[in-house]
Amino acid sequence: MAKLKTKYVCMECGCESPKWMGKCPECNQWNTLVEEVDTKTAPASAPSLSNLSKPERMQDISIEEEMRLSTGLGELDRVLGGGIVKGSLILVGGDPGIGKSTLLLQLSDNIGKKGLKVLYVSGEESVKQIKIRAHRMSTDSANIYLQSENNMDYIQKTIEDINPDVLIIDSIQTVYNSSILSAPGSVSQVRDATGNLMRIAKGQGIAVFIVGHVTKAGSIAGPRVLEHMVDTVLYFEGDSHMSYRILRAVKNRFGSTNEIGIFEMADRGLAEVLNPSQMLLSGRMKGVSGSSVIASLEGTRPMLVEVQALLSYTSFGVPRRTATGADYNRVVLLMAVLEKRVGLQLQNYDSYVNVVGGIKLNEPSSDLGIIAARASSYRDKEIDGGTVIIGEVGLAGEVRAVNFIEKRINEAAKLGFTKCVIPYNNYKNLKDDPKIKVYGVKSVEEALNIII
């Protein structure tokens, strides 16, 4: 018997090497090269995208308004851009136990009740195990077909027999092609399985959902080309010890990547959180210094988020600086603004900043709220509980304008807040008469005089 020839393939970028190396020469990642059997054999007849086999002039192609299929979950539809596009390939990633399979099973039930066929293929659970979970969630649609299989050839045969409208693969790391002599989950297997699913989605117009495992670093396991091949990449985030989950799109060919969906894990599955601002502010304490409320914007959705700060005197030479949910470098920069432009002596104080609810603030409109929370903790003075703070802060201590100010103010008014501090440039350009008292400020010092 001839000796099998092996090669080493990077699990991050797919780079191939004849020998093992500690560092990948392409992506410069350490310990990512794994051994695989080198096979030159290819399938006898590779499937093709029949509807795209002939080139057409762009001017001759007629387009219609694409009808999206609603998933029955408003938060998921928001992240997808309005619903599922026919023939799209969607990758769903997240930590183990975060709720990926639960979300897709609920999606299957909602679509099945509309009279459409759903094929749910699992390589990790038996059909009885899936049925037990479905029974707990009261999922009973007659149009859901379950299959426990991880051989790509058998999966394709089932797709031909059933011809589903939606296909779910849980998970892509368990699917293998028998003609490739490497283990399931390897670069070759994942790349080949995703390529076959992409041809099925585009050629037959089937919407395909793929579940992907994540690595310790939080990225989806397998080659990076996996995320390039699909149309949409969704990340399901959250702490397994908390009930709230955040669905975020990091790639979306059919919609925005700025939208997020918020769910709550309940006994019967995932429940939509229609008012995230109320949820994030539900446990806010009154009469405590170092707490402020800001109006952040996630895509087109305004959200009110609580920012907490704690300044504690330290006798050590180097004080600690910690930030959770906010950019660390930005937090340090704002502390320098407080010292230089406002005159607060913070060089002997430990500084801790926390964004409540596991939300990560990426936009600069939270700057003024972070500064106000720190100044409140330093002076040990409470900020009025009915105040919302909005504004970007520059190094000169000026408060700069932010976008979509009307949406932010309206969200604050809806939740019963009575006062809003915003940049002066936004204040002078307000078109509608706001329902709450609005203060326009030009500098950090002027804002703190109003807030505290």
C-alpha positions as CSV (number, residue, x, y, z in Angstrom):
1,M,0.0,0.0,0.0
2,A,1.4,3.4,-1.0
3,K,2.3,5.8,1.8
4,L,-0.2,8.6,2.1
5,K,1.3,12.0,1.5
6,T,0.5,14.7,4.1
7,K,0.5,18.4,4.2
8,Y,0.0,21.1,6.8
9,V,-2.8,23.6,6.5
10,C,-3.4,26.8,8.5
11,M,-6.8,26.7,10.3
12,E,-7.0,30.5,10.1
13,C,-6.2,31.4,6.5
14,G,-5.9,28.0,4.7
15,C,-2.3,28.4,3.8
16,E,-0.6,25.1,2.9
17,S,2.9,24.0,3.8
18,P,4.8,20.7,3.2
19,K,6.2,20.8,6.7
20,W,5.0,21.9,10.1
21,M,5.8,25.5,11.2
22,G,5.1,27.1,14.5
23,K,4.0,30.4,12.8
24,C,1.9,30.6,9.7
25,P,3.9,32.6,7.0
26,E,0.6,34.1,5.6
27,C,-1.5,35.3,8.6
28,N,1.4,35.2,11.2
29,Q,-0.7,33.2,13.7
30,W,1.0,30.8,16.0
31,N,0.1,27.0,16.3
32,T,-2.5,27.1,13.6
33,L,-1.0,24.5,11.2
34,V,-2.6,21.1,11.3
35,E,-1.7,17.9,9.4
36,E,-4.0,16.7,6.6
37,V,-3.8,14.0,4.0
38,D,-2.8,15.5,0.7
39,T,-5.2,14.3,-2.0
40,K,-5.2,15.5,-5.6
41,T,-8.4,13.6,-6.5
42,A,-11.4,15.8,-7.3
43,P,-15.1,14.9,-7.8
44,A,-15.9,13.6,-11.2
45,S,-18.5,16.2,-11.9
46,A,-18.6,19.3,-9.8
47,P,-22.0,21.0,-9.6
48,S,-22.4,24.4,-11.1
49,L,-24.6,27.4,-10.7
50,S,-26.9,26.6,-13.7
51,N,-28.7,29.9,-13.6
52,L,-25.4,31.8,-13.9
53,S,-23.7,29.6,-16.5
54,K,-24.3,32.0,-19.3
55,P,-23.1,35.7,-19.2
56,E,-25.7,38.4,-19.6
57,R,-25.5,42.0,-20.3
58,M,-26.3,44.1,-17.3
59,Q,-28.7,46.3,-19.3
60,D,-30.7,43.2,-20.3
61,I,-31.1,41.9,-16.7
62,S,-34.5,42.9,-15.2
63,I,-34.8,43.1,-11.4
64,E,-37.8,43.1,-9.2
65,E,-38.4,44.2,-5.6
66,E,-37.0,41.3,-3.7
67,M,-39.7,39.8,-1.4
68,R,-38.1,38.9,1.9
69,L,-39.4,36.1,4.0
70,S,-40.2,37.1,7.6
71,T,-38.7,34.8,10.3
72,G,-41.5,35.7,12.7
73,L,-38.9,37.2,15.0
74,G,-38.8,41.0,14.6
75,E,-35.3,41.3,16.2
76,L,-33.9,38.7,13.8
77,D,-35.6,40.4,10.8
78,R,-34.1,43.7,11.9
79,V,-30.5,42.3,11.9
80,L,-31.0,40.5,8.5
81,G,-32.2,43.7,6.9
82,G,-35.9,43.0,6.8
83,G,-36.1,39.2,6.5
84,I,-34.6,36.3,4.7
85,V,-33.6,36.8,1.1
86,K,-34.3,33.8,-1.2
87,G,-31.1,31.9,-2.1
88,S,-29.0,33.5,0.7
89,L,-26.3,31.7,2.7
90,I,-26.2,32.8,6.3
91,L,-23.6,31.8,8.9
92,V,-24.5,31.9,12.6
93,G,-21.7,31.8,15.2
94,G,-21.6,32.0,19.0
95,D,-20.3,30.4,22.1
96,P,-21.5,26.9,23.1
97,G,-24.9,27.0,24.8
98,I,-25.6,30.6,23.9
99,G,-28.8,29.7,22.0
100,K,-27.9,29.3,18.3
101,S,-29.8,26.0,17.9
102,T,-32.8,27.4,19.9
103,L,-33.0,30.5,17.7
104,L,-32.9,28.4,14.5
105,L,-35.5,25.9,15.8
106,Q,-37.9,28.8,16.6
107,L,-37.2,30.3,13.1
108,S,-38.1,26.9,11.6
109,D,-41.4,26.7,13.5
110,N,-42.4,30.2,12.4
111,I,-41.6,29.5,8.8
112,G,-43.2,26.1,8.8
113,K,-46.4,27.6,10.1
114,K,-46.5,29.7,6.9
115,G,-46.7,26.6,4.8
116,L,-43.1,26.5,3.7
117,K,-40.8,23.5,4.1
118,V,-37.8,23.5,6.4
119,L,-35.1,20.9,6.5
120,Y,-33.2,20.8,9.8
121,V,-30.0,18.7,9.5
122,S,-28.0,18.1,12.6
123,G,-24.7,16.4,12.8
124,E,-24.5,16.7,16.6
125,E,-27.9,15.6,17.8
126,S,-30.3,12.7,17.0
127,V,-33.8,13.5,15.7
128,K,-35.2,12.4,19.1
129,Q,-33.0,14.9,20.9
130,I,-34.2,17.6,18.6
131,K,-37.8,16.6,19.2
132,I,-37.3,16.8,23.0
133,R,-36.1,20.3,22.7
134,A,-38.8,21.2,20.2
135,H,-41.5,19.8,22.6
136,R,-40.1,21.9,25.4
137,M,-40.4,25.0,23.2
138,S,-43.9,24.1,21.9
139,T,-42.5,23.8,18.4
140,D,-45.0,21.6,16.5
141,S,-45.1,22.7,12.8
142,A,-45.9,19.8,10.4
143,N,-43.6,21.3,7.7
144,I,-40.3,20.8,9.6
145,Y,-38.2,17.8,8.5
146,L,-35.5,16.6,10.8
147,Q,-32.4,14.6,9.8
148,S,-29.4,13.5,11.8
149,E,-26.6,13.3,9.2
150,N,-23.1,14.6,8.5
151,N,-22.3,13.0,5.1
152,M,-22.6,15.7,2.5
153,D,-23.6,13.3,-0.3
154,Y,-26.6,12.0,1.8
155,I,-27.6,15.6,2.7
156,Q,-27.7,16.6,-1.0
157,K,-29.8,13.6,-1.8
158,T,-32.3,14.6,1.0
159,I,-32.4,18.2,-0.4
160,E,-33.3,16.8,-3.9
161,D,-36.1,14.6,-2.4
162,I,-37.7,17.2,-0.2
163,N,-36.8,20.5,-2.0
164,P,-37.1,22.7,1.1
165,D,-37.5,26.4,1.1
166,V,-35.1,26.8,4.1
167,L,-32.2,24.6,5.0
168,I,-30.4,24.6,8.4
169,I,-27.1,22.9,8.9
170,D,-26.1,22.4,12.6
171,S,-23.1,22.6,12.4
172,I,-20.7,23.0,9.4
173,Q,-17.8,21.6,11.4
174,T,-19.5,18.2,11.6
175,V,-20.2,17.8,7.8
176,Y,-17.7,15.9,5.7
177,N,-17.2,14.8,2.1
178,S,-16.1,11.1,1.9
179,S,-13.9,11.9,-1.2
180,I,-11.7,14.1,1.0
181,L,-9.3,12.2,3.2
182,S,-9.3,14.6,6.2
183,A,-11.3,14.8,9.4
184,P,-14.6,16.7,9.7
185,G,-13.9,20.3,10.8
186,S,-10.6,20.6,8.9
187,V,-10.0,23.4,6.5
188,S,-10.6,21.2,3.4
189,Q,-13.8,19.7,4.7
190,V,-15.3,23.0,5.8
191,R,-14.3,24.8,2.6
192,D,-15.8,22.0,0.4
193,A,-19.1,21.7,2.4
194,T,-19.6,25.4,2.4
195,G,-18.9,25.5,-1.4
196,N,-21.5,22.8,-2.0
197,L,-24.1,24.6,0.2
198,M,-23.4,27.9,-1.6
199,R,-24.1,26.2,-5.0
200,I,-27.3,24.7,-3.6
201,A,-28.5,28.1,-2.2
202,K,-27.7,30.0,-5.4
203,G,-28.7,27.4,-7.9
204,Q,-32.0,26.2,-6.3
205,G,-33.0,29.4,-4.5
206,I,-32.9,27.8,-1.1
207,A,-32.2,30.0,2.0
208,V,-29.4,28.2,3.9
209,F,-28.5,28.8,7.6
210,I,-25.1,27.4,8.7
211,V,-24.2,27.1,12.4
212,G,-20.4,27.6,13.0
213,H,-18.4,26.8,16.1
214,V,-16.2,29.5,17.6
215,T,-12.6,29.3,18.9
216,K,-11.3,30.4,22.3
217,A,-10.5,33.8,20.8
218,G,-14.2,34.3,19.9
219,S,-13.8,34.0,16.1
220,I,-15.6,31.3,14.0
221,A,-13.6,28.1,13.7
222,G,-12.2,27.1,10.3
223,P,-10.7,29.0,7.5
224,R,-11.3,32.7,7.1
225,V,-12.6,32.0,3.6
226,L,-15.7,30.6,5.2
227,E,-16.9,34.1,6.2
228,H,-16.0,35.4,2.7
229,M,-18.1,32.8,0.9
230,V,-21.4,33.4,2.8
231,D,-23.8,36.3,2.3
232,T,-24.3,37.1,6.0
233,V,-22.4,36.5,9.2
234,L,-24.3,36.7,12.5
235,Y,-22.7,36.5,15.9
236,F,-24.8,35.5,18.9
237,E,-23.3,37.2,22.0
238,G,-24.0,37.1,25.7
239,D,-23.0,35.7,29.0
240,S,-24.2,32.1,29.6
241,H,-24.9,33.2,33.3
242,M,-27.2,36.0,32.2
243,S,-30.5,35.7,30.4
244,Y,-30.0,38.4,27.7
245,R,-28.5,37.7,24.3
246,I,-27.4,40.1,21.6
247,L,-27.5,39.1,17.9
248,R,-25.1,41.2,15.8
249,A,-24.3,41.2,12.0
250,V,-20.7,41.6,11.1
251,K,-21.3,41.0,7.4
252,N,-24.5,41.5,5.5
253,R,-24.8,41.7,1.7
254,F,-28.6,42.5,2.0
255,G,-28.7,45.0,4.8
256,S,-26.8,47.1,7.4
257,T,-24.2,45.7,9.7
258,N,-25.0,48.3,12.4
259,E,-28.3,46.7,13.6
260,I,-28.5,44.5,16.7
261,G,-31.3,42.3,18.0
262,I,-31.8,41.6,21.7
263,F,-33.3,38.4,23.1
264,E,-34.0,37.0,26.5
265,M,-33.5,33.3,27.2
266,A,-36.7,31.9,28.8
267,D,-38.0,28.4,29.6
268,R,-39.7,28.1,26.3
269,G,-36.9,29.5,24.2
270,L,-35.8,33.0,23.2
271,A,-38.1,35.9,23.8
272,E,-37.7,39.2,21.9
273,V,-36.8,42.3,24.0
274,L,-38.8,45.0,22.2
275,N,-37.7,47.9,24.5
276,P,-34.0,47.4,25.3
277,S,-33.6,50.8,26.9
278,Q,-36.1,49.8,29.6
279,M,-34.4,46.5,30.1
280,L,-30.9,48.1,30.4
281,L,-32.1,50.7,33.0
282,S,-34.3,48.3,35.0
283,G,-31.9,47.8,37.9
284,R,-30.6,51.3,38.2
285,M,-30.1,52.6,41.7
286,K,-31.2,56.0,42.9
287,G,-29.3,58.3,45.2
288,V,-25.8,57.0,44.1
289,S,-23.0,59.0,42.6
290,G,-21.0,57.9,39.6
291,S,-24.0,56.9,37.4
292,S,-25.2,58.6,34.2
293,V,-27.5,57.7,31.3
294,I,-26.4,58.1,27.7
295,A,-28.4,57.7,24.4
296,S,-26.4,55.4,22.2
297,L,-27.4,54.5,18.6
298,E,-27.1,50.9,17.3
299,G,-27.9,51.1,13.6
300,T,-31.2,52.9,13.4
301,R,-32.2,52.0,17.0
302,P,-31.6,54.4,19.8
303,M,-30.9,52.8,23.2
304,L,-30.5,54.4,26.6
305,V,-27.6,52.8,28.5
306,E,-26.3,53.4,32.0
307,V,-22.6,54.2,32.5
308,Q,-21.1,53.7,35.9
309,A,-17.8,55.1,37.1
310,L,-16.0,54.7,40.4
311,L,-13.0,56.8,41.4
312,S,-11.2,55.6,44.5
313,Y,-8.1,57.1,46.2
314,T,-5.1,54.9,46.1
315,S,-1.8,55.1,48.0
316,F,0.1,53.1,45.3
317,G,2.4,54.9,42.9
318,V,0.6,53.8,39.7
319,P,-3.3,54.1,39.9
320,R,-5.4,51.5,38.0
321,R,-7.4,52.3,34.9
322,T,-10.2,49.8,34.0
323,A,-12.9,50.0,31.4
324,T,-15.6,47.4,30.7
325,G,-17.9,47.9,27.7
326,A,-16.0,51.1,26.5
327,D,-12.8,51.6,24.6
328,Y,-9.9,51.7,27.1
329,N,-7.8,54.2,25.1
330,R,-10.9,56.5,24.8
331,V,-11.5,56.3,28.5
332,V,-7.9,57.2,29.4
333,L,-8.1,60.1,26.9
334,L,-11.3,61.5,28.6
335,M,-9.6,61.3,32.0
336,A,-6.8,63.5,30.7
337,V,-9.5,66.0,29.5
338,L,-11.0,66.1,32.9
339,E,-7.6,66.8,34.5
340,K,-6.4,69.4,32.0
341,R,-9.6,71.3,31.0
342,V,-11.7,70.9,34.1
343,G,-9.0,70.9,36.8
344,L,-9.9,67.7,38.6
345,Q,-6.8,66.2,40.3
346,L,-7.2,62.5,39.4
347,Q,-3.6,61.4,39.3
348,N,-3.9,59.6,42.7
349,Y,-7.3,57.9,42.0
350,D,-8.1,54.5,40.6
351,S,-10.7,54.8,37.9
352,Y,-13.2,52.1,36.9
353,V,-15.8,52.5,34.1
354,N,-18.5,50.0,33.4
355,V,-21.3,49.9,30.8
356,V,-24.3,48.1,32.3
357,G,-26.0,45.2,30.5
358,G,-23.0,43.8,28.6
359,I,-23.4,46.5,25.9
360,K,-20.2,47.7,24.1
361,L,-20.1,51.4,23.2
362,N,-18.3,52.1,20.0
363,E,-19.6,55.5,19.1
364,P,-18.1,58.8,20.5
365,S,-21.5,60.2,21.6
366,S,-21.0,58.4,24.9
367,D,-17.9,60.6,25.8
368,L,-19.8,63.3,27.7
369,G,-21.7,60.7,29.7
370,I,-18.5,58.9,30.7
371,I,-17.0,62.2,31.8
372,A,-20.1,63.2,33.8
373,A,-20.1,59.8,35.6
374,R,-16.5,60.2,36.6
375,A,-16.9,63.8,37.8
376,S,-20.0,62.7,39.8
377,S,-18.0,59.9,41.5
378,Y,-15.1,62.3,42.2
379,R,-17.3,65.0,43.7
380,D,-19.6,62.3,45.3
381,K,-22.6,64.2,44.0
382,E,-25.6,62.4,42.4
383,I,-26.7,63.1,38.8
384,D,-30.4,63.8,38.5
385,G,-32.1,60.5,37.6
386,G,-34.1,62.2,34.9
387,T,-31.1,63.4,32.9
388,V,-29.8,62.0,29.6
389,I,-26.4,63.0,28.4
390,I,-25.3,63.0,24.8
391,G,-22.1,64.4,23.2
392,E,-18.7,63.7,21.7
393,V,-15.7,65.4,23.6
394,G,-12.6,66.7,21.9
395,L,-9.1,67.2,23.4
396,A,-9.7,70.9,23.8
397,G,-12.7,70.1,26.1
398,E,-15.3,71.1,23.5
399,V,-18.5,69.2,23.1
400,R,-19.0,68.2,19.4
401,A,-22.3,67.4,17.6
402,V,-23.5,63.9,17.0
403,N,-25.9,62.4,14.4
404,F,-29.6,61.5,14.7
405,I,-30.1,63.7,17.8
406,E,-33.9,63.8,17.4
407,K,-34.2,60.0,17.6
408,R,-32.1,60.0,20.8
409,I,-34.2,62.8,22.4
410,N,-37.5,61.1,21.5
411,E,-36.3,57.8,23.0
412,A,-35.5,59.6,26.2
413,A,-38.8,61.4,26.3
414,K,-40.6,58.1,25.7
415,L,-39.1,56.6,28.8
416,G,-40.0,59.5,31.0
417,F,-36.7,61.5,31.2
418,T,-37.2,65.2,31.9
419,K,-33.8,66.7,30.9
420,C,-31.4,66.2,28.1
421,V,-27.9,67.7,27.7
422,I,-26.7,67.8,24.1
423,P,-24.0,69.6,22.1
424,Y,-24.8,73.2,21.3
425,N,-24.5,72.7,17.5
426,N,-27.2,70.0,17.7
427,Y,-29.3,72.2,19.9
428,K,-29.4,75.2,17.5
429,N,-30.4,72.9,14.6
430,L,-33.3,71.1,16.3
431,K,-36.3,71.2,14.0
432,D,-39.0,69.9,16.2
433,D,-39.9,71.2,19.6
434,P,-38.7,68.4,22.0
435,K,-41.0,67.0,24.6
436,I,-38.4,67.3,27.4
437,K,-36.1,70.2,28.6
438,V,-33.0,70.3,26.4
439,Y,-29.7,72.1,27.2
440,G,-27.1,72.9,24.6
441,V,-23.5,73.1,25.8
442,K,-20.3,74.0,24.1
443,S,-17.7,72.7,26.6
444,V,-17.3,70.0,29.2
445,E,-17.1,72.5,32.1
446,E,-20.4,74.1,31.0
447,A,-22.0,70.7,30.8
448,L,-20.8,69.6,34.3
449,N,-22.2,72.8,35.8
450,I,-25.6,71.8,34.5
451,I,-25.4,68.1,35.2
452,I,-23.9,68.1,38.7
